Amino acid sequence: MAIYFVRHGVDDDGYRGGWSQRGLNVEGYRQSQKLGCHLNNQSTFQIHRIVSSDLQRALDTANEIAIFLNLSVESSNQWREMNNGVIAGMPNEIVNERFPGLYFSSLRIDERYPGGESPLEFYTRIEETFKRLCEEQSAKEHLENVVIVTHGGVINVVYHILKGLEWTNKNKSFPASNTGIHKVENINGQWKLTLENFSGHL
């Protein structure tokens, strides 16, 4: 059937994200509630399973959705955003003082954040995780609709894979709004995006 990728709701933007364990702010909770209501009220979704990154902002989002769908949440560290090491959750001002010029796009493809991943390691992790998910869905003969609550960087990698585009950390990212919905379906043996960044529930 379908895989629905959802980016987590809004969190406070004064801090570096990545592997930060900071949760949603009030707006993020409201967005997640609206998404859960929408998924429950629209019969086209018929969600059977919720899988979430185990970072708190994703889990907060998934747990709000789960209330409306009466489902449990499966957490997974494989759907995490890129590991930005020691700066995860650090205030932007402090990062700029201690690590001036350190940004995702400033790294070489094989250069790791201090204590974290390189862009290439991040891409490889998501590529392998997405491949396993597609294989799982195929084994179930597409009878199960699953929501993956994850992060903007992860969704961007999935877009590049599905569109057959080379990914680097220098590329412009595909749009992924907070709690936006991205639908992936298997059509004639090929996984394709059939809904991109839908946010009509907000």
C-alpha positions as CSV (number, residue, x, y, z in Angstrom):
1,M,0.0,0.0,0.0
2,A,1.7,3.2,1.1
3,I,4.5,4.7,3.1
4,Y,3.8,8.1,4.5
5,F,6.8,10.2,5.6
6,V,6.1,12.9,8.0
7,R,8.4,15.5,9.4
8,H,8.1,16.3,13.1
9,G,6.3,19.4,14.3
10,V,7.9,22.7,15.1
11,D,10.5,22.9,17.9
12,D,12.4,25.9,19.1
13,D,14.8,27.2,16.4
14,G,17.4,28.8,18.6
15,Y,19.2,25.5,19.0
16,R,21.1,23.2,16.7
17,G,18.9,20.2,15.8
18,G,20.5,17.0,14.5
19,W,20.6,14.5,17.4
20,S,19.2,17.1,19.9
21,Q,16.7,15.6,22.3
22,R,14.7,18.8,22.7
23,G,11.0,18.2,22.2
24,L,8.3,20.1,20.4
25,N,7.1,23.6,21.4
26,V,3.4,24.5,21.8
27,E,3.0,25.1,18.1
28,G,4.5,21.8,17.3
29,Y,2.1,20.0,19.5
30,R,-0.8,21.8,17.9
31,Q,0.4,20.9,14.4
32,S,0.8,17.2,15.4
33,Q,-2.8,17.2,16.8
34,K,-4.1,18.6,13.6
35,L,-2.2,16.0,11.6
36,G,-3.5,13.1,13.8
37,C,-7.1,14.4,13.4
38,H,-6.6,14.6,9.6
39,L,-5.1,11.1,9.3
40,N,-8.0,9.7,11.4
41,N,-10.8,11.5,9.6
42,Q,-9.7,10.9,6.0
43,S,-10.6,7.3,5.0
44,T,-8.0,7.3,2.3
45,F,-5.1,6.9,4.8
46,Q,-6.1,3.8,6.8
47,I,-2.8,3.8,8.8
48,H,-1.8,0.4,10.3
49,R,1.6,1.3,11.8
50,I,3.5,4.2,13.2
51,V,7.3,4.2,13.2
52,S,9.2,7.1,14.6
53,S,12.7,8.4,15.0
54,D,13.6,8.1,18.7
55,L,14.6,11.8,18.9
56,Q,12.2,13.6,21.2
57,R,10.7,16.0,18.7
58,A,9.8,13.1,16.4
59,L,8.4,11.0,19.3
60,D,6.3,13.9,20.5
61,T,4.8,14.2,17.1
62,A,4.3,10.4,16.7
63,N,2.7,10.1,20.1
64,E,0.1,12.9,19.3
65,I,-0.8,11.1,16.0
66,A,-1.0,7.8,17.9
67,I,-3.7,9.2,20.2
68,F,-6.0,9.8,17.3
69,L,-5.2,6.6,15.4
70,N,-5.3,4.4,18.6
71,L,-2.0,2.8,17.6
72,S,1.3,2.3,19.4
73,V,4.5,3.9,18.3
74,E,7.6,1.9,17.3
75,S,10.8,4.0,17.9
76,S,13.9,3.5,15.8
77,N,17.3,5.2,16.0
78,Q,17.8,4.5,12.2
79,W,15.3,7.2,11.3
80,R,17.2,9.9,13.2
81,E,18.4,13.1,11.6
82,M,22.2,13.4,10.9
83,N,24.3,13.0,14.0
84,N,25.8,16.5,14.6
85,G,27.8,15.2,17.6
86,V,28.8,17.6,20.4
87,I,26.7,20.5,19.1
88,A,23.3,18.7,19.2
89,G,20.8,20.8,21.1
90,M,23.4,23.5,21.8
91,P,22.2,27.2,21.5
92,N,23.1,28.6,18.1
93,E,25.0,31.5,19.7
94,I,27.3,29.1,21.6
95,V,27.9,27.0,18.5
96,N,28.9,30.1,16.6
97,E,31.4,31.0,19.3
98,R,32.9,27.6,19.8
99,F,32.7,26.2,16.2
100,P,32.5,29.3,13.9
101,G,31.4,28.3,10.4
102,L,30.4,24.8,11.3
103,Y,27.3,23.9,9.4
104,F,26.0,20.8,7.6
105,S,26.7,22.3,4.2
106,S,30.2,23.4,5.2
107,L,31.4,19.8,5.8
108,R,33.2,17.8,3.2
109,I,31.2,14.7,2.2
110,D,33.5,12.5,4.3
111,E,34.1,15.0,7.1
112,R,32.4,14.2,10.4
113,Y,30.9,16.6,12.8
114,P,32.9,16.6,16.1
115,G,31.7,13.5,17.7
116,G,29.2,12.8,15.0
117,E,28.6,11.5,11.4
118,S,29.9,12.6,8.1
119,P,27.3,13.5,5.4
120,L,28.3,10.3,3.5
121,E,27.7,8.2,6.6
122,F,24.3,9.8,7.1
123,Y,23.3,9.2,3.5
124,T,24.4,5.6,3.7
125,R,22.4,5.0,6.9
126,I,19.2,6.4,5.5
127,E,19.6,4.7,2.1
128,E,20.0,1.3,3.9
129,T,17.1,2.0,6.3
130,F,14.8,3.0,3.4
131,K,15.7,0.0,1.4
132,R,14.9,-2.3,4.3
133,L,11.5,-0.6,4.8
134,C,10.6,-1.1,1.1
135,E,11.6,-4.7,1.4
136,E,9.4,-5.1,4.5
137,Q,6.5,-3.5,2.7
138,S,6.9,-5.7,-0.3
139,A,7.0,-8.8,1.8
140,K,3.6,-7.8,3.2
141,E,2.3,-7.5,-0.3
142,H,1.6,-3.8,0.3
143,L,-1.3,-4.5,2.6
144,E,0.0,-2.3,5.4
145,N,0.0,1.5,5.4
146,V,2.8,2.9,7.6
147,V,3.7,6.4,8.8
148,I,7.4,7.2,9.4
149,V,7.8,10.2,11.6
150,T,11.3,11.6,10.9
151,H,13.2,14.7,10.0
152,G,13.7,17.1,7.1
153,G,17.2,15.8,6.2
154,V,16.0,12.2,6.1
155,I,13.1,13.1,3.9
156,N,15.4,15.0,1.6
157,V,17.6,11.9,1.2
158,V,14.5,9.8,0.4
159,Y,13.5,12.3,-2.3
160,H,16.9,12.1,-4.0
161,I,16.8,8.3,-4.0
162,L,13.3,8.1,-5.4
163,K,14.0,10.8,-8.1
164,G,17.3,9.2,-9.0
165,L,19.3,12.2,-8.2
166,E,22.8,12.4,-6.8
167,W,22.7,13.6,-3.1
168,T,25.3,15.8,-1.5
169,N,25.2,18.0,1.6
170,K,25.6,21.0,-0.8
171,N,22.3,20.3,-2.7
172,K,19.3,22.5,-2.2
173,S,16.8,20.5,-0.1
174,F,13.3,19.5,-1.2
175,P,10.5,21.2,0.8
176,A,9.6,19.3,4.0
177,S,7.3,21.4,6.1
178,N,6.7,20.6,9.8
179,T,4.1,17.8,9.9
180,G,4.0,17.8,6.1
181,I,2.9,14.5,4.5
182,H,5.0,12.8,1.7
183,K,3.4,9.6,0.2
184,V,5.4,6.8,-1.4
185,E,3.7,4.0,-3.3
186,N,4.9,1.0,-5.2
187,I,3.6,1.3,-8.8
188,N,4.3,-1.5,-11.2
189,G,7.3,-2.6,-9.1
190,Q,8.7,0.9,-8.7
191,W,8.6,3.0,-5.5
192,K,7.4,6.5,-6.4
193,L,6.4,9.7,-4.7
194,T,2.7,10.3,-5.2
195,L,2.1,13.1,-2.7
196,E,4.7,15.8,-1.9
197,N,4.8,17.9,1.2
198,F,1.0,18.1,1.8
199,S,0.1,20.4,4.6
200,G,-3.6,21.0,4.1
201,H,-4.4,19.9,7.7
202,L,-2.7,23.0,9.1
